[in-house]
Amino acid sequence: MRHWTSALLAAVTGLAAATGASAQQHVLNMLMLAEDALKIQKVVDAYQAKHPDVAIKMQSAPWDQYFQTAGLRLSSKDTSVDLVYVDVPLIAGYASRGFLAPVDPGLDTSALVPSSVNAGKVDGKLYALPINNSAQVLFYNKKLFADAGVTPPDGLAPGATATQAQANEIASSKRWTWEQVAEAAQKLTQKKGGKTAVWDSASTRSTNSISSSRWASPSAHTSSPQTGKPRRAISTVRRG
């Protein structure tokens, strides 16, 4: 939640500063995913409590309609959108079409994950600030790894914590590549009586894992936190 708060406040602060200080309340309309609305509303409420001169009105659309809705409203120069949720792969296209306003270069982003901030840049200019991140964790069965002679990637010991710098180091230089995951999966696959007794790997939307077919194995361990690019970011909409 800390990164979400920083990202949203930064986007709003930059836009509010551009409009100038005034006793009149500034109304900012934010277009966002309906699935994230309840979480972000708490951030908005906290910001408005500290900045009563700014009112943030949230507009939302569900996932299966959001990107088409946002694209149409931005391309039509809809003046009722000031802040917009942007999927990271769309930032460059939106920026090149003049939909997004650059973020104030003097804005302090030191509290944010560097790779997440860089994902919002196009041609050296920052157009979007991270609002959430796509973290991936590898779960594996320690006994199966040991039996197969596979050395797991470096990671945190059970119950351990890490600073952001330590997490960045693990993510940038110590985590496995997909090629290494595939190689380990082949070594871990076991067949007995012509049937696969231990299979290679499985993945979900948020987690990649290597294990036996018994997911709830008591010898499971986690490794390789990744601090990659954000899944979505918030941008200010260009006017004029």
Secondary structure, 3 states (H helix, E strand, C coil): CHHHHHHHHHHHHHHHHHHCCCCCCEEEEEEEEHHHHHHHHHHHHHHHHHCCCEEEEEEEECHHHHHHHHHHHHHCCCCCCCEEEEEHHHHHHHHHCCCEECCCCCCCCCCCCHHHHHCCEECCEECCEEEEECCCCEEEEHHHHHHHCCCCCCCCCCCCCCCHHHHHHHHHHHCCCHHHHHHHHHHHCEEECCEEEECCEEECCCCEEECCCCCCCCCEEEECCCCCCEEEEEEEECCC
